Amino acid sequence: MATARYSDSDLQEFKDLINSKLKKANEDLDLLRGSLSHNDDHGTNDTGRTFNMMEDGSETLSREEVAQQAARQEKFVANLRNALIRIENKTYGICRVTGKLIQKERLKLVPHATLSIEAKNAQG
């Protein structure tokens, strides 16, 4: 019996979604890296966007906080790239624990998910 998988048209839809999220994630990562290397300190207005992107609303993020945010962003970018590989392999959207399809709604919210809600909840 063949393993259930998403259709090619569904996979293309997810690929488009992931590519748009990846583009934005890479832009945000570049801004974070730029603020870490102080490239923004010479009068450009890029720093405004960097701070607007930060959720805590504070105008003065410590270097450590920016570094942590950059590390999380790098992980997010890597997870999105891995999801694109799974799309190419036609294994995208299959729970790595149960082997069942992950709900489409979940994948639209968390396109790099590798666990179904059931498997994630079972992890505790």
Stockholm file with secondary structure:
# STOCKHOLM 1.0

chainA/1-124         MATARYSDSDLQEFKDLINSKLKKANEDLDLLRGSLSHNDDHGTNDTGRTFNMMEDGSETLSREEVAQQAARQEKFVANLRNALIRIENKTYGICRVTGKLIQKERLKLVPHATLSIEAKNAQG
#=GR chainA/1-124 SS CCCCCCCHHHHHHHHHHHHHHHHHHHHHHHHHHHHHTTGGGSSCSHHHHHHHHSTTCCSCCCHHHHHHHHHHHHHHHHHHHHHHHHHHTTCTTBCTTTCSBCCHHHHHHSTTCCSCHHHHHHHC
#=GC SS_cons         CCCCCCCHHHHHHHHHHHHHHHHHHHHHHHHHHHHHTTGGGSSCSHHHHHHHHSTTCCSCCCHHHHHHHHHHHHHHHHHHHHHHHHHHTTCTTBCTTTCSBCCHHHHHHSTTCCSCHHHHHHHC
//
